[in-house]
Amino acid sequence: MHKSYQSILPCQSRILKERWDRKYYDEHRDKVREAKSVVDTKPPTTYVHLHLKLKKLQLEEERLATVERDNRILLEKMSQIMRTKGRVDNHNDYISRSLNKEKRRRELIRVTQENQEILKRILAREPEYNHLEWDKEWEENENFMDNVSRYPRDWWELEKQEQEMRKQELKERRKKDSKKSKSKKRTKSREEKSPEAREEQEEMEEKDEERPEDKHEDKSEEKDEDKSEEETKAEEAATTG
């Protein structure tokens, strides 16, 4: 066997070299087998008191014992009721006897009397501050503020009122202008036509006045209102600018 052994390093005797290499290899394997790991990979230690909770079992047994005792007492009561047809003495024929009842009653009367006296004194007390004088002083301060301030009080509300008034005035003007223009057109058409045609036209106009306004007239009025709103907005922008 030693003759077939091929050593890595050169040697004089193959037998000794084989023995030495085998010895070194066995020592190496023993060291590897006996080596301890740096990281502890063992399972954690198990504690009995964490898995078997004796206190919890004891409490559960006590609870079951109390439940059984209550059930037994209830069963005895039910059996007694069934035997005796449920005769229960529910009359409370007793008189309340108290040693300090009179003392407590006198104390209550004394406290109520003191409270009533305190209430009378509070109501009879006149106030040290006069609210009427405060109101007068506040009015005077407001007058001083109005005299000193640049803009009047509630100036935004006044502006809104002015804008609404302007809108109403513009609407009224447009209505008057539209009526005037219609009347002018009618007069012109009457002058141009013959008297018979004028009479027919007057009759038609009377009928139209009796009837509700047409859709075209409604649309024209809506357009006029839109124009009036745009003009009011432009005037407001000019005034604010």
C-alpha positions in Angstrom: 0.0 0.0 0.0 2.8 2.4 0.8 4.3 2.0 -2.6 1.1 3.2 -4.3 0.8 6.3 -2.0 1.6 9.5 -3.8 2.7 12.2 -1.5 2.4 15.9 -2.3 5.8 16.8 -1.1 9.0 14.9 -1.9 10.1 12.4 0.8 12.7 9.6 1.5 10.2 7.0 2.8 6.7 6.6 1.6 5.7 4.5 4.6 6.6 7.2 7.1 5.1 9.9 4.9 1.8 8.0 4.7 1.7 7.5 8.4 2.5 11.1 9.2 -0.1 12.4 6.7 -2.8 10.0 8.0 -2.0 11.1 11.6 -2.2 14.8 10.7 -5.4 14.2 8.9 -7.0 12.4 11.8 -5.9 15.1 14.2 -7.5 17.7 11.8 -10.7 15.7 11.7 -10.8 15.5 15.5 -10.3 19.2 15.9 -13.1 19.9 13.4 -15.4 17.5 15.2 -14.6 19.0 18.6 -14.8 22.7 17.4 -17.4 24.9 19.1 -19.6 27.2 17.1 -19.3 31.0 17.6 -23.1 31.4 17.2 -25.3 29.6 19.6 -27.7 27.6 17.5 -29.2 25.6 20.3 -32.9 25.8 21.0 -33.9 28.1 24.0 -34.4 26.5 27.3 -37.9 25.6 28.1 -39.4 26.6 31.5 -42.2 24.6 33.0 -44.0 27.5 34.6 -44.5 29.2 31.2 -46.1 26.2 29.6 -47.9 24.8 32.6 -49.5 27.8 34.4 -50.6 26.4 37.8 -52.0 29.7 39.1 -54.3 29.9 36.1 -55.5 26.4 36.7 -56.1 27.1 40.3 -58.2 30.2 39.5 -60.2 28.2 37.0 -60.9 25.5 39.5 -62.0 28.1 42.1 -64.3 29.7 39.5 -65.8 26.4 38.6 -66.2 25.6 42.3 -68.1 28.9 43.0 -70.3 28.2 39.9 -71.1 24.7 41.1 -71.9 26.0 44.6 -74.2 28.8 43.3 -76.0 26.2 41.0 -76.4 23.9 44.0 -77.9 26.6 46.1 -80.2 27.7 43.3 -81.3 24.1 42.8 -82.0 23.7 46.5 -84.1 26.9 46.5 -86.1 25.7 43.4 -86.7 22.3 44.9 -87.9 23.9 48.1 -90.3 26.2 46.1 -91.6 23.2 44.2 -92.2 21.3 47.5 -93.8 24.2 49.4 -95.7 25.8 46.5 -93.5 28.9 46.5 -94.6 30.6 49.8 -92.4 33.6 50.2 -92.6 36.2 53.0 -92.1 39.5 51.3 -93.8 41.8 53.9 -91.5 44.4 55.4 -93.4 45.1 58.6 -90.6 46.9 60.4 -90.2 50.5 61.7 -87.0 52.4 61.0 -85.4 53.3 64.3 -82.6 55.8 64.3 -80.8 57.3 67.3 -79.7 60.5 65.6 -82.7 61.2 63.3 -83.8 64.2 65.3 -80.3 65.6 65.3 -79.9 65.3 61.5 -83.3 66.9 61.0 -82.3 69.9 63.2 -79.0 70.2 61.3 -80.7 70.2 58.0 -83.1 73.0 59.1 -80.2 75.0 60.3 -78.3 74.7 57.0 -81.3 75.7 55.0 -81.9 78.7 57.1 -78.3 79.9 56.7 -78.5 79.4 53.0 -81.7 81.5 52.8 -80.1 84.3 54.7 -77.0 84.2 52.5 -79.3 84.4 49.4 -81.2 87.3 50.8 -78.0 89.2 51.5 -76.7 88.5 48.0 -80.0 89.7 46.4 -80.1 92.8 48.6 -76.6 93.8 47.6 -76.5 96.6 45.1 -73.9 96.5 42.3 -70.9 98.7 42.5 -70.7 99.2 38.7 -73.4 101.0 36.8 -73.9 99.5 33.4 -75.8 102.6 32.1 -72.7 104.7 32.6 -70.7 102.0 30.8 -73.1 102.3 27.8 -72.8 106.1 27.7 -69.0 105.9 27.8 -69.0 103.3 25.0 -71.3 105.5 22.9 -68.9 108.5 23.4 -65.9 106.3 22.5 -67.7 105.2 19.3 -68.3 108.9 18.4 -64.6 109.7 19.0 -63.7 106.7 16.8 -66.0 107.8 14.0 -64.5 111.3 14.1 -60.9 109.9 14.0 -61.4 107.0 11.6 -61.0 107.4 7.8 -63.9 105.3 6.8 -67.3 105.1 8.4 -68.5 102.2 10.3 -69.9 99.2 8.3 -68.6 100.8 5.1 -68.8 97.4 3.3 -72.5 97.3 3.9 -73.0 100.8 2.6 -71.1 99.9 -0.5 -73.3 96.9 -1.1 -76.4 99.1 -0.7 -75.1 101.6 -3.2 -74.3 98.9 -5.7 -77.8 97.5 -5.4 -79.3 101.0 -5.8 -77.2 101.5 -9.0 -78.4 98.2 -10.4 -82.0 99.1 -9.8 -81.5 102.5 -11.4 -79.9 101.0 -14.5 -82.7 98.4 -14.9 -85.3 101.2 -14.7 -83.4 103.3 -17.2 -83.2 100.4 -19.7 -86.9 99.6 -19.3 -87.8 103.2 -20.0 -85.4 103.3 -23.0 -86.9 100.1 -24.4 -90.4 101.5 -24.0 -89.4 104.8 -25.7 -87.8 102.9 -28.6 -90.9 100.7 -29.1 -93.2 103.7 -29.0 -91.0 105.5 -31.6 -91.0 102.5 -33.9 -94.8 102.3 -33.6 -95.3 105.9 -34.4 -93.0 105.7 -37.4 -94.7 102.7 -38.8 -98.1 104.3 -38.3 -97.0 107.5 -40.2 -95.7 105.5 -43.1 -98.8 103.3 -43.5 -102.2 104.2 -44.7 -105.1 104.9 -42.3 -106.6 101.4 -42.8 -103.4 99.7 -42.2 -102.9 101.9 -39.1 -106.2 100.8 -37.7 -105.4 97.1 -38.4 -102.0 97.6 -36.7 -103.6 99.2 -33.7 -106.0 96.3 -33.3 -103.1 93.9 -33.6 -101.1 95.8 -31.0 -104.1 95.8 -28.6 -104.4 92.0 -29.0 -100.7 91.6 -28.4 -100.9 93.7 -25.3 -103.7 91.5 -24.0 -101.7 88.3 -24.7 -98.5 87.3 -22.8 -95.2 88.4 -24.2 -93.6 86.2 -26.8 -90.4 84.2 -26.4 -88.4 86.6 -28.6 -89.3 89.5 -26.3 -88.3 87.4 -23.3 -84.9 86.7 -24.8 -84.4 90.3 -25.7 -85.2 91.3 -22.1 -82.8 88.7 -20.8 -80.1 90.1 -23.1 -80.8 93.6 -21.8 -80.5 92.4 -18.2 -77.2 90.7 -18.9 -75.9 93.8 -20.5 -77.1 95.9 -17.6 -75.3 93.5 -15.2 -72.1 93.7 -17.2 -72.3 97.5 -17.2 -72.8 97.6 -13.5 -69.8 95.3 -13.0 -67.7 97.6 -15.1 -68.8 100.7 -13.2 -68.1 98.9 -9.9 -64.6 98.0 -11.1 -64.0 101.6 -12.2 -65.2 103.0 -8.8 -63.1 100.5 -6.9 -60.1 101.2 -9.1 
